[in-house]
Amino acid sequence: MDKNKGRLIKISEKALKELIYETFVEKQADFLDVEPTEVSDYFEFDIENGEFIFCAIKSEDEEGNFLSLPREIDLKKVMKNIPDTTDSVFSANRYKEYTMDELIEISSQQNKHHE
C-alpha cells in the first residue's frame, strides 16, 4: 500500500448489524462454547440503546426433532430485563446460561434493566 494513502470503510447501521451478527455466527464456538452444527441461533438488536443479544439453543432433541425458541421468549424483552453478561466477548466468563422457563419468565417482566 502507498505510504501516502489510507483505506477506509464506512458502513451504515444495516452493514454494522450484518457484521456483528455474522461475526457471532462465525465465532459462536469460541464465544458460547457450542458446536455450531448442533445449535440454532437467535438474535436481536436495540440500536437506540446500543445493545445486541445472541442466543444459541440446541437444534435437535434426542429423537432428532427440530427445536426452536419458544414463542413466549421475546429476546428484545430479555435484552431489556437482564444486565450485560460480560464487558468483553473475549473474556473467560462472557455468557450466562438460562433455562427456557427462566427466559419465559424474564420475557414476561416489565422492562426493569433500563429503568
Biopython code that builds the backbone (N, CA, C, O; Angstrom):
import numpy as np
from Bio.PDB.StructureBuilder import StructureBuilder

atoms = [
    (1, "MET", "N", (0.845, -1.179, 0.000)),
    (1, "MET", "CA", (0.000, 0.000, 0.000)),
    (1, "MET", "C", (0.887, 1.237, 0.000)),
    (1, "MET", "O", (1.960, 1.237, 0.604)),
    (2, "ASP", "N", (0.454, 2.256, -0.656)),
    (2, "ASP", "CA", (1.199, 3.507, -0.753)),
    (2, "ASP", "C", (1.241, 4.171, 0.620)),
    (2, "ASP", "O", (0.242, 4.200, 1.338)),
    (3, "LYS", "N", (2.408, 4.704, 0.975)),
    (3, "LYS", "CA", (2.575, 5.325, 2.297)),
    (3, "LYS", "C", (1.786, 6.614, 2.454)),
    (3, "LYS", "O", (1.583, 7.073, 3.578)),
    (4, "ASN", "N", (1.341, 7.200, 1.370)),
    (4, "ASN", "CA", (0.575, 8.445, 1.431)),
    (4, "ASN", "C", (-0.923, 8.239, 1.266)),
    (4, "ASN", "O", (-1.657, 9.185, 0.981)),
    (5, "LYS", "N", (-1.375, 7.001, 1.443)),
    (5, "LYS", "CA", (-2.798, 6.705, 1.282)),
    (5, "LYS", "C", (-3.318, 5.943, 2.493)),
    (5, "LYS", "O", (-2.571, 5.235, 3.169)),
    (6, "GLY", "N", (-4.578, 6.096, 2.749)),
    (6, "GLY", "CA", (-5.271, 5.326, 3.780)),
    (6, "GLY", "C", (-6.514, 4.710, 3.168)),
    (6, "GLY", "O", (-7.185, 5.347, 2.355)),
    (7, "ARG", "N", (-6.823, 3.504, 3.540)),
    (7, "ARG", "CA", (-8.021, 2.829, 3.030)),
    (7, "ARG", "C", (-9.102, 2.877, 4.102)),
    (7, "ARG", "O", (-8.857, 2.563, 5.266)),
    (8, "LEU", "N", (-10.284, 3.270, 3.692)),
    (8, "LEU", "CA", (-11.387, 3.451, 4.626)),
    (8, "LEU", "C", (-12.549, 2.533, 4.288)),
    (8, "LEU", "O", (-12.784, 2.199, 3.127)),
    (9, "ILE", "N", (-13.255, 2.141, 5.302)),
    (9, "ILE", "CA", (-14.557, 1.508, 5.139)),
    (9, "ILE", "C", (-15.503, 2.261, 6.050)),
    (9, "ILE", "O", (-15.270, 2.357, 7.255)),
    (10, "LYS", "N", (-16.566, 2.794, 5.481)),
    (10, "LYS", "CA", (-17.624, 3.445, 6.258)),
    (10, "LYS", "C", (-18.878, 2.633, 6.011)),
    (10, "LYS", "O", (-19.244, 2.376, 4.865)),
    (11, "ILE", "N", (-19.539, 2.226, 7.093)),
    (11, "ILE", "CA", (-20.712, 1.391, 6.917)),
    (11, "ILE", "C", (-21.925, 1.975, 7.634)),
    (11, "ILE", "O", (-21.810, 2.722, 8.605)),
    (12, "SER", "N", (-23.083, 1.605, 7.117)),
    (12, "SER", "CA", (-24.350, 2.051, 7.693)),
    (12, "SER", "C", (-24.782, 1.101, 8.806)),
    (12, "SER", "O", (-24.123, 0.097, 9.080)),
    (13, "GLU", "N", (-25.899, 1.439, 9.437)),
    (13, "GLU", "CA", (-26.444, 0.602, 10.502)),
    (13, "GLU", "C", (-26.714, -0.821, 10.002)),
    (13, "GLU", "O", (-26.429, -1.790, 10.706)),
    (14, "LYS", "N", (-27.256, -0.945, 8.801)),
    (14, "LYS", "CA", (-27.563, -2.274, 8.245)),
    (14, "LYS", "C", (-26.290, -3.108, 8.116)),
    (14, "LYS", "O", (-26.273, -4.278, 8.498)),
    (15, "ALA", "N", (-25.230, -2.515, 7.581)),
    (15, "ALA", "CA", (-23.971, -3.240, 7.420)),
    (15, "ALA", "C", (-23.327, -3.535, 8.769)),
    (15, "ALA", "O", (-22.694, -4.577, 8.940)),
    (16, "LEU", "N", (-23.482, -2.631, 9.721)),
    (16, "LEU", "CA", (-22.942, -2.854, 11.064)),
    (16, "LEU", "C", (-23.654, -4.028, 11.730)),
    (16, "LEU", "O", (-23.009, -4.876, 12.347)),
    (17, "LYS", "N", (-24.964, -4.080, 11.610)),
    (17, "LYS", "CA", (-25.730, -5.199, 12.150)),
    (17, "LYS", "C", (-25.282, -6.516, 11.508)),
    (17, "LYS", "O", (-25.092, -7.524, 12.188)),
    (18, "GLU", "N", (-25.123, -6.482, 10.202)),
    (18, "GLU", "CA", (-24.685, -7.676, 9.480)),
    (18, "GLU", "C", (-23.321, -8.141, 9.982)),
    (18, "GLU", "O", (-23.111, -9.335, 10.198)),
    (19, "LEU", "N", (-22.407, -7.213, 10.165)),
    (19, "LEU", "CA", (-21.066, -7.542, 10.648)),
    (19, "LEU", "C", (-21.120, -8.182, 12.031)),
    (19, "LEU", "O", (-20.471, -9.198, 12.283)),
    (20, "ILE", "N", (-21.897, -7.581, 12.917)),
    (20, "ILE", "CA", (-21.999, -8.107, 14.284)),
    (20, "ILE", "C", (-22.604, -9.506, 14.265)),
    (20, "ILE", "O", (-22.050, -10.430, 14.861)),
    (21, "TYR", "N", (-23.732, -9.669, 13.587)),
    (21, "TYR", "CA", (-24.404, -10.965, 13.553)),
    (21, "TYR", "C", (-23.503, -12.029, 12.932)),
    (21, "TYR", "O", (-23.333, -13.104, 13.507)),
    (22, "GLU", "N", (-22.929, -11.745, 11.771)),
    (22, "GLU", "CA", (-22.084, -12.728, 11.082)),
    (22, "GLU", "C", (-20.846, -13.082, 11.898)),
    (22, "GLU", "O", (-20.391, -14.226, 11.866)),
    (23, "THR", "N", (-20.298, -12.115, 12.628)),
    (23, "THR", "CA", (-19.151, -12.391, 13.493)),
    (23, "THR", "C", (-19.542, -13.340, 14.611)),
    (23, "THR", "O", (-18.790, -14.258, 14.938)),
    (24, "PHE", "N", (-20.718, -13.128, 15.203)),
    (24, "PHE", "CA", (-21.173, -14.018, 16.274)),
    (24, "PHE", "C", (-21.447, -15.421, 15.750)),
    (24, "PHE", "O", (-21.120, -16.401, 16.419)),
    (25, "VAL", "N", (-22.038, -15.534, 14.569)),
    (25, "VAL", "CA", (-22.288, -16.852, 13.986)),
    (25, "VAL", "C", (-20.959, -17.554, 13.715)),
    (25, "VAL", "O", (-20.791, -18.730, 14.039)),
    (26, "GLU", "N", (-20.031, -16.833, 13.125)),
    (26, "GLU", "CA", (-18.721, -17.403, 12.795)),
    (26, "GLU", "C", (-17.932, -17.803, 14.043)),
    (26, "GLU", "O", (-17.219, -18.806, 14.034)),
    (27, "LYS", "N", (-18.061, -17.018, 15.116)),
    (27, "LYS", "CA", (-17.263, -17.231, 16.325)),
    (27, "LYS", "C", (-18.039, -17.868, 17.473)),
    (27, "LYS", "O", (-17.550, -17.890, 18.602)),
    (28, "GLN", "N", (-19.238, -18.388, 17.210)),
    (28, "GLN", "CA", (-20.049, -18.895, 18.317)),
    (28, "GLN", "C", (-19.392, -20.048, 19.059)),
    (28, "GLN", "O", (-19.641, -20.225, 20.252)),
    (29, "ALA", "N", (-18.572, -20.826, 18.398)),
    (29, "ALA", "CA", (-17.848, -21.903, 19.094)),
    (29, "ALA", "C", (-16.937, -21.303, 20.156)),
    (29, "ALA", "O", (-16.815, -21.853, 21.251)),
    (30, "ASP", "N", (-16.302, -20.190, 19.844)),
    (30, "ASP", "CA", (-15.423, -19.508, 20.796)),
    (30, "ASP", "C", (-16.213, -18.714, 21.834)),
    (30, "ASP", "O", (-15.926, -18.790, 23.028)),
    (31, "PHE", "N", (-17.207, -17.953, 21.378)),
    (31, "PHE", "CA", (-17.941, -17.057, 22.270)),
    (31, "PHE", "C", (-18.879, -17.796, 23.224)),
    (31, "PHE", "O", (-19.029, -17.397, 24.378)),
    (32, "LEU", "N", (-19.518, -18.884, 22.740)),
    (32, "LEU", "CA", (-20.537, -19.570, 23.535)),
    (32, "LEU", "C", (-20.172, -21.010, 23.899)),
    (32, "LEU", "O", (-20.958, -21.706, 24.544)),
    (33, "ASP", "N", (-19.003, -21.451, 23.495)),
    (33, "ASP", "CA", (-18.572, -22.825, 23.778)),
    (33, "ASP", "C", (-19.599, -23.840, 23.286)),
    (33, "ASP", "O", (-19.981, -24.751, 24.022)),
    (34, "VAL", "N", (-20.042, -23.682, 22.045)),
    (34, "VAL", "CA", (-21.001, -24.600, 21.441)),
    (34, "VAL", "C", (-20.420, -25.157, 20.145)),
    (34, "VAL", "O", (-19.477, -24.605, 19.577)),
    (35, "GLU", "N", (-21.001, -26.253, 19.698)),
    (35, "GLU", "CA", (-20.673, -26.810, 18.390)),
    (35, "GLU", "C", (-21.674, -26.206, 17.402)),
    (35, "GLU", "O", (-22.865, -26.503, 17.488)),
    (36, "PRO", "N", (-21.223, -25.371, 16.474)),
    (36, "PRO", "CA", (-22.145, -24.644, 15.592)),
    (36, "PRO", "C", (-23.143, -25.518, 14.832)),
    (36, "PRO", "O", (-24.255, -25.074, 14.547)),
    (37, "THR", "N", (-22.768, -26.733, 14.506)),
    (37, "THR", "CA", (-23.679, -27.606, 13.766)),
    (37, "THR", "C", (-24.779, -28.194, 14.648)),
    (37, "THR", "O", (-25.701, -28.836, 14.144)),
    (38, "GLU", "N", (-24.686, -27.978, 15.965)),
    (38, "GLU", "CA", (-25.655, -28.556, 16.895)),
    (38, "GLU", "C", (-26.599, -27.528, 17.514)),
    (38, "GLU", "O", (-27.403, -27.865, 18.384)),
    (39, "VAL", "N", (-26.502, -26.273, 17.066)),
    (39, "VAL", "CA", (-27.330, -25.221, 17.652)),
    (39, "VAL", "C", (-28.060, -24.415, 16.588)),
    (39, "VAL", "O", (-27.673, -24.387, 15.419)),
    (40, "SER", "N", (-29.125, -23.762, 17.030)),
    (40, "SER", "CA", (-29.835, -22.758, 16.231)),
    (40, "SER", "C", (-29.605, -21.423, 16.911)),
    (40, "SER", "O", (-29.533, -21.343, 18.137)),
    (41, "ASP", "N", (-29.492, -20.384, 16.117)),
    (41, "ASP", "CA", (-29.170, -19.061, 16.639)),
    (41, "ASP", "C", (-30.338, -18.099, 16.500)),
    (41, "ASP", "O", (-31.084, -18.126, 15.522)),
    (42, "TYR", "N", (-30.472, -17.249, 17.512)),
    (42, "TYR", "CA", (-31.486, -16.194, 17.529)),
    (42, "TYR", "C", (-30.799, -14.926, 18.017)),
    (42, "TYR", "O", (-29.868, -14.993, 18.819)),
    (43, "PHE", "N", (-31.249, -13.780, 17.539)),
    (43, "PHE", "CA", (-30.606, -12.525, 17.932)),
    (43, "PHE", "C", (-31.572, -11.366, 17.804)),
    (43, "PHE", "O", (-32.580, -11.441, 17.101)),
    (44, "GLU", "N", (-31.239, -10.298, 18.496)),
    (44, "GLU", "CA", (-31.982, -9.042, 18.398)),
    (44, "GLU", "C", (-31.008, -7.889, 18.601)),
    (44, "GLU", "O", (-29.979, -8.036, 19.261)),
    (45, "PHE", "N", (-31.345, -6.747, 18.028)),
    (45, "PHE", "CA", (-30.594, -5.512, 18.200)),
    (45, "PHE", "C", (-31.480, -4.471, 18.856)),
    (45, "PHE", "O", (-32.692, -4.449, 18.639)),
    (46, "ASP", "N", (-30.877, -3.616, 19.651)),
    (46, "ASP", "CA", (-31.528, -2.410, 20.152)),
    (46, "ASP", "C", (-30.547, -1.283, 19.850)),
    (46, "ASP", "O", (-29.695, -0.938, 20.668)),
    (47, "ILE", "N", (-30.689, -0.727, 18.669)),
    (47, "ILE", "CA", (-29.746, 0.304, 18.218)),
    (47, "ILE", "C", (-29.839, 1.548, 19.091)),
    (47, "ILE", "O", (-28.826, 2.189, 19.368)),
    (48, "GLU", "N", (-31.051, 1.893, 19.528)),
    (48, "GLU", "CA", (-31.242, 3.078, 20.360)),
    (48, "GLU", "C", (-30.381, 3.019, 21.627)),
    (48, "GLU", "O", (-29.795, 4.022, 22.035)),
    (49, "ASN", "N", (-30.312, 1.832, 22.245)),
    (49, "ASN", "CA", (-29.521, 1.661, 23.461)),
    (49, "ASN", "C", (-28.153, 1.029, 23.195)),
    (49, "ASN", "O", (-27.391, 0.780, 24.130)),
    (50, "GLY", "N", (-27.843, 0.772, 21.929)),
    (50, "GLY", "CA", (-26.544, 0.206, 21.572)),
    (50, "GLY", "C", (-26.339, -1.193, 22.119)),
    (50, "GLY", "O", (-25.257, -1.513, 22.612)),
    (51, "GLU", "N", (-27.382, -2.046, 22.039)),
    (51, "GLU", "CA", (-27.285, -3.386, 22.598)),
    (51, "GLU", "C", (-27.589, -4.457, 21.555)),
    (51, "GLU", "O", (-28.282, -4.216, 20.567)),
    (52, "PHE", "N", (-27.053, -5.637, 21.806)),
    (52, "PHE", "CA", (-27.218, -6.800, 20.937)),
    (52, "PHE", "C", (-27.323, -8.014, 21.834)),
    (52, "PHE", "O", (-26.595, -8.125, 22.820)),
    (53, "ILE", "N", (-28.221, -8.922, 21.500)),
    (53, "ILE", "CA", (-28.337, -10.176, 22.243)),
    (53, "ILE", "C", (-28.282, -11.321, 21.240)),
    (53, "ILE", "O", (-28.912, -11.265, 20.184)),
    (54, "PHE", "N", (-27.533, -12.346, 21.576)),
    (54, "PHE", "CA", (-27.348, -13.508, 20.714)),
    (54, "PHE", "C", (-27.603, -14.744, 21.558)),
    (54, "PHE", "O", (-27.022, -14.899, 22.632)),
    (55, "CYS", "N", (-28.458, -15.609, 21.082)),
    (55, "CYS", "CA", (-28.867, -16.791, 21.835)),
    (55, "CYS", "C", (-28.696, -18.031, 20.970)),
    (55, "CYS", "O", (-29.171, -18.073, 19.835)),
    (56, "ALA", "N", (-28.025, -19.029, 21.500)),
    (56, "ALA", "CA", (-27.894, -20.317, 20.825)),
    (56, "ALA", "C", (-28.634, -21.354, 21.657)),
    (56, "ALA", "O", (-28.481, -21.414, 22.877)),
    (57, "ILE", "N", (-29.439, -22.170, 20.979)),
    (57, "ILE", "CA", (-30.129, -23.268, 21.652)),
    (57, "ILE", "C", (-29.830, -24.561, 20.898)),
    (57, "ILE", "O", (-29.467, -24.533, 19.722)),
    (58, "LYS", "N", (-29.981, -25.664, 21.566)),
    (58, "LYS", "CA", (-29.790, -26.968, 20.935)),
    (58, "LYS", "C", (-30.769, -27.077, 19.775)),
    (58, "LYS", "O", (-31.951, -26.773, 19.937)),
    (59, "SER", "N", (-30.299, -27.506, 18.610)),
    (59, "SER", "CA", (-31.152, -27.513, 17.417)),
    (59, "SER", "C", (-32.055, -28.731, 17.311)),
    (59, "SER", "O", (-33.103, -28.664, 16.669)),
    (60, "GLU", "N", (-31.665, -29.858, 17.938)),
    (60, "GLU", "CA", (-32.478, -31.075, 17.871)),
    (60, "GLU", "C", (-32.507, -31.763, 19.220)),
    (60, "GLU", "O", (-31.547, -31.705, 19.988)),
    (61, "ASP", "N", (-33.645, -32.427, 19.500)),
    (61, "ASP", "CA", (-33.703, -33.221, 20.728)),
    (61, "ASP", "C", (-33.096, -34.602, 20.475)),
    (61, "ASP", "O", (-32.565, -34.862, 19.395)),
    (62, "GLU", "N", (-33.176, -35.472, 21.458)),
    (62, "GLU", "CA", (-32.548, -36.789, 21.373)),
    (62, "GLU", "C", (-33.133, -37.653, 20.259)),
    (62, "GLU", "O", (-32.455, -38.542, 19.745)),
    (63, "GLU", "N", (-34.387, -37.399, 19.881)),
    (63, "GLU", "CA", (-35.034, -38.176, 18.815)),
    (63, "GLU", "C", (-34.846, -37.546, 17.433)),
    (63, "GLU", "O", (-35.377, -38.057, 16.447)),
    (64, "GLY", "N", (-34.103, -36.452, 17.350)),
    (64, "GLY", "CA", (-33.864, -35.802, 16.069)),
    (64, "GLY", "C", (-34.927, -34.796, 15.670)),
    (64, "GLY", "O", (-34.937, -34.323, 14.534)),
    (65, "ASN", "N", (-35.828, -34.460, 16.598)),
    (65, "ASN", "CA", (-36.847, -33.443, 16.312)),
    (65, "ASN", "C", (-36.234, -32.054, 16.411)),
    (65, "ASN", "O", (-35.481, -31.766, 17.341)),
    (66, "PHE", "N", (-36.557, -31.201, 15.457)),
    (66, "PHE", "CA", (-36.027, -29.847, 15.469)),
    (66, "PHE", "C", (-36.621, -29.055, 16.628)),
    (66, "PHE", "O", (-37.819, -29.131, 16.897)),
    (67, "LEU", "N", (-35.781, -28.309, 17.297)),
    (67, "LEU", "CA", (-36.195, -27.455, 18.401)),
    (67, "LEU", "C", (-36.150, -26.000, 17.954)),
    (67, "LEU", "O", (-35.363, -25.633, 17.081)),
    (68, "SER", "N", (-36.991, -25.183, 18.553)),
    (68, "SER", "CA", (-36.939, -23.744, 18.281)),
    (68, "SER", "C", (-37.149, -23.004, 19.583)),
    (68, "SER", "O", (-37.610, -23.567, 20.575)),
    (69, "LEU", "N", (-36.805, -21.745, 19.558)),
    (69, "LEU", "CA", (-37.006, -20.901, 20.727)),
    (69, "LEU", "C", (-38.508, -20.785, 20.977)),
    (69, "LEU", "O", (-39.251, -20.404, 20.073)),
    (70, "PRO", "N", (-38.968, -21.107, 22.187)),
    (70, "PRO", "CA", (-40.407, -20.997, 22.462)),
    (70, "PRO", "C", (-40.937, -19.601, 22.134)),
    (70, "PRO", "O", (-40.265, -18.598, 22.376)),
    (71, "ARG", "N", (-42.136, -19.550, 21.588)),
    (71, "ARG", "CA", (-42.706, -18.265, 21.162)),
    (71, "ARG", "C", (-42.912, -17.301, 22.323)),
    (71, "ARG", "O", (-43.013, -16.092, 22.115)),
    (72, "GLU", "N", (-42.975, -17.830, 23.554)),
    (72, "GLU", "CA", (-43.147, -16.970, 24.727)),
    (72, "GLU", "C", (-41.869, -16.208, 25.083)),
    (72, "GLU", "O", (-41.888, -15.306, 25.920)),
    (73, "ILE", "N", (-40.769, -16.578, 24.444)),
    (73, "ILE", "CA", (-39.493, -15.909, 24.720)),
    (73, "ILE", "C", (-39.312, -14.773, 23.720)),
    (73, "ILE", "O", (-39.252, -14.995, 22.510)),
    (74, "ASP", "N", (-39.226, -13.573, 24.237)),
    (74, "ASP", "CA", (-39.045, -12.367, 23.437)),
    (74, "ASP", "C", (-37.647, -11.829, 23.752)),
    (74, "ASP", "O", (-37.423, -11.237, 24.808)),
    (75, "LEU", "N", (-36.722, -12.041, 22.832)),
    (75, "LEU", "CA", (-35.335, -11.638, 23.102)),
    (75, "LEU", "C", (-35.184, -10.140, 23.291)),
    (75, "LEU", "O", (-34.271, -9.702, 23.991)),
    (76, "LYS", "N", (-36.057, -9.343, 22.687)),
    (76, "LYS", "CA", (-35.991, -7.894, 22.914)),
    (76, "LYS", "C", (-36.300, -7.583, 24.378)),
    (76, "LYS", "O", (-35.658, -6.723, 24.982)),
    (77, "LYS", "N", (-37.281, -8.283, 24.944)),
    (77, "LYS", "CA", (-37.613, -8.079, 26.354)),
    (77, "LYS", "C", (-36.522, -8.655, 27.252)),
    (77, "LYS", "O", (-36.166, -8.054, 28.266)),
    (78, "VAL", "N", (-35.996, -9.811, 26.881)),
    (78, "VAL", "CA", (-34.899, -10.394, 27.665)),
    (78, "VAL", "C", (-33.733, -9.417, 27.708)),
    (78, "VAL", "O", (-33.143, -9.188, 28.764)),
    (79, "MET", "N", (-33.404, -8.840, 26.553)),
    (79, "MET", "CA", (-32.289, -7.890, 26.464)),
    (79, "MET", "C", (-32.501, -6.704, 27.411)),
    (79, "MET", "O", (-31.552, -6.217, 28.027)),
    (80, "LYS", "N", (-33.744, -6.247, 27.521)),
    (80, "LYS", "CA", (-34.038, -5.105, 28.385)),
    (80, "LYS", "C", (-34.075, -5.483, 29.864)),
    (80, "LYS", "O", (-33.910, -4.619, 30.725)),
    (81, "ASN", "N", (-34.291, -6.769, 30.168)),
    (81, "ASN", "CA", (-34.501, -7.193, 31.548)),
    (81, "ASN", "C", (-33.309, -7.873, 32.214)),
    (81, "ASN", "O", (-33.376, -8.208, 33.397)),
    (82, "ILE", "N", (-32.238, -8.079, 31.487)),
    (82, "ILE", "CA", (-31.050, -8.670, 32.111)),
    (82, "ILE", "C", (-29.872, -7.703, 31.972)),
    (82, "ILE", "O", (-29.819, -6.910, 31.032)),
    (83, "PRO", "N", (-28.944, -7.774, 32.903)),
    (83, "PRO", "CA", (-27.735, -6.960, 32.755)),
    (83, "PRO", "C", (-26.830, -7.577, 31.687)),
    (83, "PRO", "O", (-27.028, -8.723, 31.283)),
    (84, "ASP", "N", (-25.857, -6.824, 31.245)),
    (84, "ASP", "CA", (-24.872, -7.375, 30.315)),
    (84, "ASP", "C", (-24.260, -8.621, 30.932)),
    (84, "ASP", "O", (-24.031, -8.680, 32.140)),
    (85, "THR", "N", (-24.000, -9.612, 30.099)),
    (85, "THR", "CA", (-23.384, -10.840, 30.611)),
    (85, "THR", "C", (-21.865, -10.715, 30.689)),
    (85, "THR", "O", (-21.210, -11.515, 31.358)),
    (86, "THR", "N", (-21.309, -9.726, 30.015)),
    (86, "THR", "CA", (-19.859, -9.547, 30.018)),
    (86, "THR", "C", (-19.488, -8.137, 29.569)),
    (86, "THR", "O", (-20.271, -7.454, 28.910)),
    (87, "ASP", "N", (-18.288, -7.718, 29.936)),
    (87, "ASP", "CA", (-17.744, -6.455, 29.428)),
    (87, "ASP", "C", (-17.050, -6.654, 28.088)),
    (87, "ASP", "O", (-16.837, -5.698, 27.343)),
    (88, "SER", "N", (-16.693, -7.920, 27.782)),
    (88, "SER", "CA", (-15.994, -8.241, 26.542)),
    (88, "SER", "C", (-16.303, -9.670, 26.112)),
    (88, "SER", "O", (-16.281, -10.585, 26.936)),
    (89, "VAL", "N", (-16.588, -9.866, 24.837)),
    (89, "VAL", "CA", (-16.829, -11.220, 24.346)),
    (89, "VAL", "C", (-15.549, -12.054, 24.354)),
    (89, "VAL", "O", (-15.590, -13.259, 24.101)),
    (90, "PHE", "N", (-14.432, -11.425, 24.639)),
    (90, "PHE", "CA", (-13.151, -12.134, 24.686)),
    (90, "PHE", "C", (-12.750, -12.543, 26.096)),
    (90, "PHE", "O", (-11.705, -13.167, 26.281)),
    (91, "SER", "N", (-13.565, -12.200, 27.099)),
    (91, "SER", "CA", (-13.253, -12.591, 28.468)),
    (91, "SER", "C", (-13.702, -14.033, 28.708)),
    (91, "SER", "O", (-14.474, -14.591, 27.928)),
    (92, "ALA", "N", (-13.216, -14.620, 29.779)),
    (92, "ALA", "CA", (-13.480, -16.038, 30.056)),
    (92, "ALA", "C", (-14.953, -16.318, 30.373)),
    (92, "ALA", "O", (-15.498, -17.320, 29.909)),
    (93, "ASN", "N", (-15.585, -15.479, 31.131)),
    (93, "ASN", "CA", (-16.985, -15.702, 31.538)),
    (93, "ASN", "C", (-17.905, -14.758, 30.789)),
    (93, "ASN", "O", (-18.500, -13.863, 31.389)),
    (94, "ARG", "N", (-18.027, -14.949, 29.490)),
    (94, "ARG", "CA", (-18.742, -13.991, 28.651)),
    (94, "ARG", "C", (-20.235, -14.291, 28.504)),
    (94, "ARG", "O", (-21.012, -13.390, 28.185)),
    (95, "TYR", "N", (-20.645, -15.533, 28.729)),
    (95, "TYR", "CA", (-22.059, -15.851, 28.560)),
    (95, "TYR", "C", (-22.662, -16.358, 29.862)),
    (95, "TYR", "O", (-21.949, -16.768, 30.777)),
    (96, "LYS", "N", (-23.989, -16.323, 29.927)),
    (96, "LYS", "CA", (-24.727, -16.855, 31.067)),
    (96, "LYS", "C", (-25.791, -17.784, 30.508)),
    (96, "LYS", "O", (-26.442, -17.467, 29.512)),
    (97, "GLU", "N", (-25.965, -18.926, 31.146)),
    (97, "GLU", "CA", (-26.974, -19.875, 30.709)),
    (97, "GLU", "C", (-28.260, -19.684, 31.496)),
    (97, "GLU", "O", (-28.238, -19.507, 32.714)),
    (98, "TYR", "N", (-29.387, -19.721, 30.782)),
    (98, "TYR", "CA", (-30.709, -19.630, 31.383)),
    (98, "TYR", "C", (-31.532, -20.822, 30.907)),
    (98, "TYR", "O", (-31.328, -21.305, 29.794)),
    (99, "THR", "N", (-32.452, -21.299, 31.727)),
    (99, "THR", "CA", (-33.396, -22.312, 31.276)),
    (99, "THR", "C", (-34.445, -21.617, 30.416)),
    (99, "THR", "O", (-34.606, -20.398, 30.472)),
    (100, "MET", "N", (-35.160, -22.418, 29.615)),
    (100, "MET", "CA", (-36.241, -21.842, 28.811)),
    (100, "MET", "C", (-37.302, -21.239, 29.732)),
    (100, "MET", "O", (-37.857, -20.184, 29.424)),
    (101, "ASP", "N", (-37.588, -21.892, 30.852)),
    (101, "ASP", "CA", (-38.564, -21.343, 31.801)),
    (101, "ASP", "C", (-38.104, -19.997, 32.350)),
    (101, "ASP", "O", (-38.913, -19.082, 32.500)),
    (102, "GLU", "N", (-36.822, -19.869, 32.650)),
    (102, "GLU", "CA", (-36.300, -18.583, 33.132)),
    (102, "GLU", "C", (-36.438, -17.513, 32.052)),
    (102, "GLU", "O", (-36.792, -16.373, 32.354)),
    (103, "LEU", "N", (-36.162, -17.868, 30.802)),
    (103, "LEU", "CA", (-36.271, -16.892, 29.715)),
    (103, "LEU", "C", (-37.719, -16.485, 29.476)),
    (103, "LEU", "O", (-38.000, -15.331, 29.152)),
    (104, "ILE", "N", (-38.631, -17.427, 29.636)),
    (104, "ILE", "CA", (-40.053, -17.093, 29.521)),
    (104, "ILE", "C", (-40.446, -16.128, 30.635)),
    (104, "ILE", "O", (-41.150, -15.148, 30.390)),
    (105, "GLU", "N", (-39.999, -16.399, 31.843)),
    (105, "GLU", "CA", (-40.294, -15.522, 32.981)),
    (105, "GLU", "C", (-39.700, -14.129, 32.758)),
    (105, "GLU", "O", (-40.372, -13.125, 32.994)),
    (106, "ILE", "N", (-38.456, -14.063, 32.308)),
    (106, "ILE", "CA", (-37.791, -12.778, 32.047)),
    (106, "ILE", "C", (-38.541, -12.024, 30.948)),
    (106, "ILE", "O", (-38.667, -10.801, 31.012)),
    (107, "SER", "N", (-39.041, -12.748, 29.940)),
    (107, "SER", "CA", (-39.788, -12.126, 28.845)),
    (107, "SER", "C", (-41.101, -11.518, 29.314)),
    (107, "SER", "O", (-41.599, -10.565, 28.716)),
    (108, "SER", "N", (-41.658, -12.069, 30.381)),
    (108, "SER", "CA", (-42.955, -11.580, 30.858)),
    (108, "SER", "C", (-42.835, -10.398, 31.815)),
    (108, "SER", "O", (-43.840, -9.768, 32.146)),
    (109, "GLN", "N", (-41.633, -10.093, 32.257)),
    (109, "GLN", "CA", (-41.426, -8.992, 33.196)),
    (109, "GLN", "C", (-41.483, -7.646, 32.476)),
    (109, "GLN", "O", (-41.217, -7.548, 31.278)),
    (110, "GLN", "N", (-41.835, -6.622, 33.236)),
    (110, "GLN", "CA", (-41.754, -5.267, 32.708)),
    (110, "GLN", "C", (-40.273, -4.926, 32.533)),
    (110, "GLN", "O", (-39.419, -5.476, 33.228)),
    (111, "ASN", "N", (-39.977, -4.034, 31.617)),
    (111, "ASN", "CA", (-38.582, -3.635, 31.396)),
    (111, "ASN", "C", (-38.004, -3.087, 32.681)),
    (111, "ASN", "O", (-38.404, -2.020, 33.147)),
    (112, "LYS", "N", (-37.064, -3.817, 33.254)),
    (112, "LYS", "CA", (-36.502, -3.384, 34.537)),
    (112, "LYS", "C", (-35.051, -2.970, 34.435)),
    (112, "LYS", "O", (-34.586, -2.152, 35.228)),
    (113, "HIS", "N", (-34.323, -3.520, 33.471)),
    (113, "HIS", "CA", (-32.890, -3.251, 33.378)),
    (113, "HIS", "C", (-32.585, -1.797, 33.048)),
    (113, "HIS", "O", (-31.622, -1.235, 33.571)),
    (114, "HIS", "N", (-33.391, -1.181, 32.189)),
    (114, "HIS", "CA", (-33.096, 0.175, 31.746)),
    (114, "HIS", "C", (-33.892, 1.236, 32.485)),
    (114, "HIS", "O", (-33.806, 2.416, 32.146)),
    (115, "GLU", "N", (-34.659, 0.842, 33.479)),
    (115, "GLU", "CA", (-35.448, 1.844, 34.186)),
    (115, "GLU", "C", (-34.577, 2.662, 35.113)),
    (115, "GLU", "O", (-35.074, 3.559, 35.794)),
]
sb = StructureBuilder()
sb.init_structure("model")
sb.init_model(0)
sb.init_chain("A")
sb.init_seg("    ")
for serial, (resi, resn, name, xyz) in enumerate(atoms, 1):
    if name == "N":
        sb.init_residue(resn, " ", resi, " ")
    sb.init_atom(name, np.array(xyz, "f"), 0.0, 1.0, " ", f" {name:<3s}", serial, name[0])
structure = sb.get_structure()
